[in-house]
Amino acid sequence: MKKFFVFGYTNLDLHNEHDEPTQEDRMKIFAKWGEWQKDMGEFLISMGSPLINGVQINQDGFKEEKVSNLSGYMIIQGENKEHAFELLKKSPLFGMGHGQNYELFECIM
């Protein structure tokens, strides 16, 4: 099996504060993630975490501007890149209405 880092991106510019989910809707979203995690089984190595407040760092210090739409990461495993893609296609991240997408990187060590 190959391991893959998966980075999730959400375009918050498409986010509408007036369309915030209710608590009941949030529970449904969490349930979808839980079902997907269960379905992933051995292929999900780490669910990772949502990410916020990213900054760019260089030798001079922090650049306090929005640097990307990176919103989370996870680690999965699969037979190959195509298998990893098939696993990710079922993710609840898609269809949430904020231009979501993933980047997939194979770990070589």
Secondary structure by P-SEA (a helix, b strand, c coil): cbbbbbbbbbccccccccccccaaaaaaaaaaaaaaaaaacccccccbbbbcbbbbbccccccccccccccccbbbbcccaaaaaaaaccccccccccccbbbbbbbcc
